[in-house]
Amino acid sequence: MKQEELQSIVEEVSLTYFVRPFCHEARFNHRLRTTGGRYLLHTHDIEINPKQYEAFGKDELISIIKHELCHYHLHLQKKGYQHKDKDFKDLLKQVGGARYCKPLVDKKASSKKQYIIQCTSCLLKYTRKRKFDLTRYACGKCGGKLRMLKMNIDH
């Protein structure tokens, strides 16, 4: 989907569900990671995460657009536009927008390494995400030498 298509969808959703025009810019932002979209207070523009559209399709995209348009229209009307405000919650329920976007599966998070290190003296086990030089460190409990027990790679 191109920026022009996104702009026309946002304008159409705004007129259909809010009966108000969207007079600013809607664009994809490839740097968004944890959110489906965001409304920019100073410019009144809306940015959408393209990964949400690629992963879940047009229905989820429209749901995110409704959410961001709730922020947009309430802010311009000088009403409560934040997630905690009653005006926002009521309008979001009225138009059927998503309160939260669906989570994206992160490829890096799904393949975590885990190092299990054990003290040779007191047998205390440590789990670590990063590998480190065992000869430079000692057990925090007894001061004994450390050794690598095993390395788990979860997929």
Protein Blocks (a to p, Z undefined) as FASTA:
>chain_A
ZZklmmmmmmmmmmmmnopacfbdcdddfkbmkbgbdcdfklopacddfklmmmnojmlm
mmmmmmmmmmmmmmmnopafbfklmklmmmmmmnopafbdcddddfklmmccddddddfk
lopacddfbdcdfklpccfklopacddfbdcddZZ
